[in-house]
């Protein structure tokens, strides 16, 4: 992406990150997927450990939301 965090149309570019948050019960990891055109969070997941399944969960949510958004725009 060469530091170009803009998009000319929806769903051209997604970015993601993982951060950790201190809670009274200990550390939690938050993974997020952001759609750059709208700047909306389209997927998120929280877990007690930073694992591959945390990343898979956030991507599954983003893909699920994308597929449902496309269905709303279809004319059957």
C-alpha positions in Angstrom: 0.0 0.0 0.0 3.1 2.3 0.3 1.5 4.2 3.1 -1.5 5.1 1.0 -4.4 4.6 3.4 -7.1 6.0 1.1 -9.5 4.2 -1.2 -11.6 5.4 -4.1 -14.4 3.0 -3.6 -15.7 0.6 -1.0 -13.9 -2.7 -0.3 -10.8 -1.9 -2.3 -8.6 -1.8 0.8 -8.9 -3.3 4.3 -6.4 -2.8 7.1 -6.1 -4.6 10.4 -4.3 -4.4 13.7 -4.1 -6.1 17.0 -3.8 -4.3 20.3 -4.0 -5.3 23.9 -6.2 -3.8 26.6 -5.7 -4.0 30.4 -8.9 -5.0 32.3 -9.6 -5.8 35.9 -9.5 -9.5 34.9 -6.2 -9.2 33.0 -5.0 -8.5 29.5 -7.3 -8.9 26.5 -6.3 -8.8 22.8 -8.5 -6.8 20.4 -8.2 -7.5 16.6 -9.9 -5.1 14.2 -10.5 -4.8 10.4 -11.1 -1.4 9.0 -12.6 -0.7 5.6 -10.6 2.3 4.3 -13.2 4.0 2.1 -15.8 4.4 4.8 -13.3 4.2 7.7 -15.8 1.8 9.4 -14.8 -1.1 11.5 -16.1 -4.1 9.6 -14.8 -6.9 11.9 -13.6 -7.2 15.4 -12.7 -10.0 17.9 -11.5 -10.1 21.5 -9.6 -13.0 23.1 -7.4 -13.7 26.2 -4.5 -14.8 23.9 -3.1 -13.5 20.6 -3.7 -16.6 18.5 -4.3 -17.5 14.8 -7.9 -18.1 15.8 -8.3 -14.5 16.9 -7.2 -13.3 13.5 -9.5 -15.9 11.8 -12.4 -14.7 13.8 -12.0 -11.1 12.9 -11.6 -11.9 9.2 -14.7 -14.2 9.3 -16.8 -11.4 10.8 -15.6 -8.9 8.1 -16.2 -11.4 5.3 -19.7 -12.3 6.7 -20.6 -8.6 6.9 -19.4 -8.0 3.3 -21.4 -10.9 2.0 -24.6 -9.7 3.8 -24.0 -6.1 2.6 -23.8 -7.3 -1.0 -27.0 -9.3 -0.7 -28.9 -6.2 0.5 -27.9 -4.5 -2.7 -29.0 -7.3 -5.0 -32.4 -7.1 -6.8 -34.0 -10.5 -6.9 
